[in-house]
Amino acid sequence: MFHFATHLQLQIKVDKDGNIQESKFKTFGCGSAIASSSVATEWVKGKHVDEVLSIKNTDIAAHLKLPPVKLHCSMLAEDAIRAAVNDWKAKRDAKKEQVA
């Protein structure tokens, strides 16, 4: 049995209105994981942080025509989007608490 570890990190730069200005990714994994990461970064640019939470792994998989055996790659991309937004919101809220 083989186990393949895939690591996907997504970074976003968000303006004061909550719009994603920049996005970058770092992925260690197969070509499908890299492609899913790339699509995720392109799809989040220019969108509001709440809007990108509607991006689903099935949308990414359909766009890339991923075979069923590679669906986990698109799931990682969806999870990375959510993690990046949640991280940004946590940091934003922490800054608000410091100011208050």
C-alpha contacts under 8 A as a table, 3 or more apart, distances in Angstrom:
res1	aa1	res2	aa2	distance
4	F	29	G	7.83
5	A	29	G	6.90
6	T	27	T	7.27
6	T	28	F	5.56
6	T	29	G	4.61
6	T	30	C	7.55
6	T	33	A	7.43
7	H	26	K	7.88
7	H	27	T	5.48
7	H	28	F	5.06
7	H	29	G	6.52
8	L	25	F	7.11
8	L	26	K	5.84
8	L	27	T	4.40
8	L	28	F	6.54
8	L	33	A	7.83
8	L	37	S	7.26
8	L	76	L	6.90
8	L	77	A	7.25
8	L	80	A	6.82
9	Q	25	F	5.52
9	Q	26	K	5.14
9	Q	27	T	6.30
9	Q	80	A	6.34
10	L	23	S	7.04
10	L	24	K	5.80
10	L	25	F	4.47
10	L	26	K	6.60
10	L	37	S	7.75
10	L	41	T	7.56
10	L	80	A	5.78
10	L	81	I	6.72
10	L	84	A	6.20
11	Q	23	S	5.50
11	Q	24	K	5.18
11	Q	25	F	6.17
11	Q	84	A	6.18
12	I	20	I	6.42
12	I	21	Q	7.47
12	I	22	E	5.67
12	I	23	S	4.40
12	I	24	K	6.59
12	I	84	A	6.61
12	I	85	V	7.86
13	K	20	I	5.70
13	K	21	Q	5.54
13	K	22	E	5.02
13	K	23	S	6.32
14	V	17	D	7.82
14	V	18	G	5.67
14	V	19	N	5.40
14	V	20	I	4.37
14	V	21	Q	5.57
14	V	22	E	7.26
14	V	49	V	7.98
15	D	18	G	5.43
15	D	19	N	5.47
15	D	20	I	6.46
15	D	21	Q	6.53
16	K	19	N	7.47
18	G	48	H	5.47
18	G	49	V	5.80
19	N	46	G	5.98
19	N	47	K	5.38
19	N	48	H	4.12
19	N	49	V	6.02
20	I	23	S	7.32
20	I	44	V	6.68
20	I	45	K	5.38
20	I	46	G	5.21
20	I	47	K	5.63
20	I	48	H	6.03
20	I	49	V	6.52
21	Q	45	K	5.82
21	Q	46	G	5.62
22	E	45	K	5.92
22	E	46	G	7.82
23	S	41	T	5.32
23	S	42	E	7.60
23	S	44	V	7.32
23	S	45	K	6.43
24	K	41	T	6.15
25	F	37	S	6.40
25	F	38	S	7.18
25	F	41	T	6.93
26	K	37	S	7.96
27	T	33	A	7.09
27	T	34	I	5.94
27	T	37	S	7.14
28	F	33	A	7.88
28	F	34	I	7.58
29	G	32	S	7.96
29	G	33	A	5.80
29	G	34	I	6.77
30	C	33	A	5.32
30	C	34	I	6.45
31	G	34	I	5.05
31	G	35	A	6.03
32	S	35	A	5.04
32	S	36	S	6.00
32	S	66	L	7.32
32	S	70	K	6.74
32	S	73	C	6.17
32	S	74	S	7.98
33	A	36	S	5.09
33	A	37	S	6.15
33	A	73	C	4.68
33	A	74	S	6.99
33	A	76	L	7.81
33	A	77	A	7.77
34	I	37	S	5.09
34	I	38	S	6.17
35	A	38	S	5.03
35	A	39	V	6.21
35	A	64	L	7.66
36	S	39	V	5.20
36	S	40	A	6.18
36	S	60	I	6.50
36	S	61	A	7.62
36	S	64	L	7.57
36	S	73	C	6.38
36	S	74	S	5.48
36	S	77	A	5.96
37	S	40	A	5.07
37	S	41	T	6.33
37	S	74	S	7.92
37	S	77	A	5.57
38	S	41	T	5.28
38	S	42	E	6.37
39	V	42	E	5.16
39	V	43	W	6.04
39	V	60	I	7.02
40	A	43	W	5.18
40	A	44	V	6.24
40	A	60	I	7.56
40	A	77	A	6.29
40	A	78	E	7.62
40	A	81	I	7.29
41	T	44	V	5.51
41	T	45	K	6.52
42	E	45	K	5.63
43	W	47	K	7.96
43	W	52	V	7.91
44	V	47	K	5.56
44	V	48	H	8.00
44	V	52	V	5.85
47	K	51	E	6.33
47	K	52	V	6.55
48	H	51	E	5.15
48	H	52	V	6.56
49	V	52	V	5.49
49	V	53	L	6.96
49	V	85	V	6.25
50	D	53	L	5.56
50	D	54	S	7.74
51	E	54	S	5.88
51	E	55	I	7.91
52	V	55	I	5.47
52	V	81	I	7.42
53	L	56	K	7.88
53	L	81	I	7.17
53	L	82	R	6.29
55	I	59	D	6.88
55	I	60	I	7.94
55	I	78	E	6.83
56	K	59	D	5.34
56	K	60	I	6.76
56	K	75	M	7.96
56	K	78	E	5.97
57	N	60	I	5.11
57	N	61	A	6.04
57	N	71	L	7.78
57	N	74	S	4.79
57	N	75	M	4.99
57	N	76	L	7.94
57	N	77	A	6.93
57	N	78	E	5.36
58	T	61	A	4.97
58	T	62	A	5.97
58	T	74	S	7.19
59	D	62	A	5.19
59	D	63	H	6.10
60	I	63	H	5.11
60	I	64	L	6.22
60	I	74	S	5.92
61	A	64	L	5.23
61	A	65	K	5.64
61	A	66	L	5.08
61	A	71	L	6.46
61	A	74	S	5.73
62	A	65	K	4.80
62	A	66	L	6.60
63	H	66	L	7.97
66	L	69	V	7.95
66	L	70	K	5.95
66	L	71	L	6.49
67	P	70	K	5.51
67	P	71	L	6.78
68	P	71	L	5.31
69	V	72	H	7.50
70	K	73	C	5.71
70	K	74	S	7.58
71	L	74	S	5.40
71	L	75	M	6.44
72	H	75	M	4.86
72	H	76	L	6.22
73	C	76	L	5.19
73	C	77	A	6.53
74	S	77	A	5.01
74	S	78	E	6.36
75	M	78	E	5.14
75	M	79	D	6.16
76	L	79	D	5.00
76	L	80	A	6.01
77	A	80	A	5.00
77	A	81	I	6.29
78	E	81	I	5.21
78	E	82	R	6.43
79	D	82	R	5.17
79	D	83	A	6.08
80	A	83	A	4.97
80	A	84	A	6.04
81	I	84	A	5.24
81	I	85	V	6.28
82	R	85	V	5.22
82	R	86	N	6.01
83	A	86	N	5.07
83	A	87	D	5.95
84	A	87	D	5.11
84	A	88	W	6.18
85	V	88	W	5.08
85	V	89	K	6.14
86	N	89	K	5.08
86	N	90	A	6.11
87	D	90	A	5.14
87	D	91	K	6.24
88	W	91	K	5.19
88	W	92	R	6.07
89	K	92	R	4.98
89	K	93	D	6.03
90	A	93	D	5.16
90	A	94	A	6.12
91	K	94	A	5.05
91	K	95	K	6.26
92	R	95	K	5.21
92	R	96	K	6.35
93	D	96	K	5.02
93	D	97	E	6.28
94	A	97	E	5.13
94	A	98	Q	6.35
95	K	98	Q	5.11
95	K	99	V	6.35
96	K	99	V	5.22
96	K	100	A	6.21
97	E	100	A	5.15
